Amino acid sequence: MLVMGLPWLVTLELVLYAGCFICGIIAAASVTITQGHFAGQCILYGSIHYNTSSHFLTVEISSSPSLCYFVSAISVCVAIYCFSLIFFWIYAGCVDEEVKRGRMWLNVSLGMCGLLMFLLLVSGCIVRIGRDSLCLSALHNVPSISSCEDAQNETWASPYTGNEFYSGLHSSERSVWVSIFFWLLIMAVVMVQRRQVVGENTMWSHAETEPFFRRPARNL
């Protein structure tokens, strides 16, 4: 039993939740800031146009803003969920001398882990594929660059500020994949706790039924 009455597996789970919380905030902030640099337009799956006369870059095609809102919303929901669990378990550890989790709630936790991992996977694929599509248009239309990251150093037409668009989308994607890795670890920790609970219930069941089904000893 550790500090505040939390078992070490629950404490490890809370540490992983804290990592997911940080990743969710970074992912949501990166997408939102990048969207703000392009006047609220979502540049995922977009196209970049190069003006040969003024040597400015501009966004020729953009996606629906709801696409970026979806990616940000998923990350924010994950962050809120993790923060709520951290607060709940810290409160439970302070109030109760011993914290125990039932099999039903562990099953619910496993279900939530699977659901959030699926949503994060969809979100990560959207950012990855959308960014690659944008980068392909930049490499095809801008003659003076050799990589998508070089487009950040080009001059963008007002009101766009694209000096960090690649870094922002890359940071968001990386945070999503790290968060998925943390959720895999959380799922493993919850499964270990579930096995412990099932094992304890089995031991109690055998101990309760043993007096009724014990065979009488033979008399020699």
N, C-alpha and C positions, 0 to 999 in steps of 0.2 A: 504494500500500500504506500502510495507516494503522497506528495504534498496535497493538502486539501482533500484527502480521502479518495483520490482518483487512482485506479489501477494503472500500471505502467502501459498496458495496451491502449487504454483510453487516452492516456497522456500522449502517447505516440500518435494516435489518431488526431488529437487536437493540434499537434504540431503540423501534421500534414494538411489539416483544414486551414491553418494559418498560411501555409504556402499557397494553397489554392485561392485563398482570399487575396493575397498579394498579386498573384498571376491574373486574377479576374479584374482587379483594379487597373493593372498595367494594360491589359488587352483592351478594355473598354476606353480607357483614357487615350491610348494611342490611336485607335480608330476615330474617336470623336475629335481629337485635335487635328488629325489629318483631314478630316471632313471639313473642319472649320477653316483650314488653310485654303480650301477650294470653294469658298463661299457657300458652304453647306451642301455641295454636290458630292455624291459618292463616286469615287474614281475607280472602284473595283469593276473589272470587266470593261473599263473605259478605253478611250483612245486619245493619244496625244498628237497634236498638230504642231508642226514647226513652220513659222512664218519666215520665209527666205528673205524678205525685204527688211523686216525689222529685227530678225533674229530672236524672236520671242517664242516661247512655248505657251501653248494654250490647250485647254481640254476641249477636244472636238466632240467626243461622245462620253456621256456619263450614265451610270446606272441609276435606278430609283433610289432615293435617299433611304427608303425603308430597308434596303439590303444592308446598309451600314448600321441602321438602327437595330436590325435583328442581331447582328454580330455583337454590338455593344450591349443589347438587352440580355443576351445569354450570359455574357461575362458578368454583368451587374447582378443578375439573379443568382449566379453561382457564388459570387462574393457575399451577397446578403445571406444566402443559405449557410455558408461556412461561418460567417460572423455570428449568426443566430445559434448555431450549434456550439461554437466556442463559448459564447456567453452562457448558454444553458448548462453546459457541463461544468463550467467553473462555478456557477451558482449552486448546482447540485452538489458539487464537491465541498463547498463551504457549508451547506446546510446539513447534509447527511454525513454520518460517520463512515458509511460504507456504500459505495455506488455499485449497483448491479443492473445489468440489462437483460431483459427477457428475450426469449427466442423470437417472439413476434416482432419486436422492435428491431432486432438485428436483421430480420428478413426485410423489413421496411427499409432499413438503411442500405441493404444490398440492392434493393429495387431502385432507390434514389441514385445510388452510385451508377448503376447501369444507365438510367435515364439521362443523368447529367453528362456522362461520358459520351453518349450518343449525340446529344445536342452540341457538346464541345467539338466532337469530331466533325459534325456538319459545319459548324462555325469555322473551324480551322481549314477545312477544304474550301470553303467560300473565299476566305482571305488568301489562301495559297494560289488557287486557280485564278481568282480575280486579279491578284497582283501580277502573276505571270502574264496574263492577257494584256494588262496595262504596259508591262515592260516590253513585250514583243512589239507593241505599237510604237513605243519610244525608240527602240533600236531600229525599227524599220523606217520611221519618219524623220528622225533626227540624225543628220549625217556626221556630226562632230563627236559622237559618243561611242564608246565600245562596250559599255555595260549600263544596266539600268540605273545603277547608283550614280553614274556620271551625270544623269539628267538632273540631279539635285543641284548641281553647280551651274546649270544654265539659267538664263534670265527668263522669268515667267511674266506673261502679260497680266496686268492688273484686272481683277482683284485677286488673282491667284498668288499663293506663296508656296511654291513647291520645293523649297530647299531642303525639306526633310520628309518628303512623302514616302520614299523608299524605306528610310529608317523607321518611320512610324508603322508602316504596314508589316515590315519584317519583325519589329518588336512585338506587335500584336500577335502575329502568327506564332512566334517562338513562345510567347507566354501561354497561348492556348495548348500547344503540344506539351509544355512542361506541366500544365495543369492536368492534362489527361494522364500523364505519368504519375502524378501525385494521386489521382483518383484510382489508378490501378493499385497503388500501394495501400490506399485506404480500403479498397475492396478486399485485399488480402488480409489486412488487419482485422476487419469485421468478420471475415470467414473464420479466422483463427478463434476469435471470441465466440462465434456461433458454435464451433466444434467443442469448445470448453463447456458451454452451457448444455449442449446435448449430452456430453459425457457426464456432467454432474447429474443431470436428470436421470440418465440411465443407471448410474450408481445408486441413486436414491430409490429408483424403482426396484432394483435387485435387492436392496437392503430391506425394503418394505415387504416384498413377497417371499423372501427367504424363510421366515418362520412358518409360513403356510405350506410351502412346497418342499421343505427339508425332509429328506428320507430318514426314517427311524434307523437307528444303529442296530446292527445285528448282534444278537447275544451268542457268544461263543460257548 
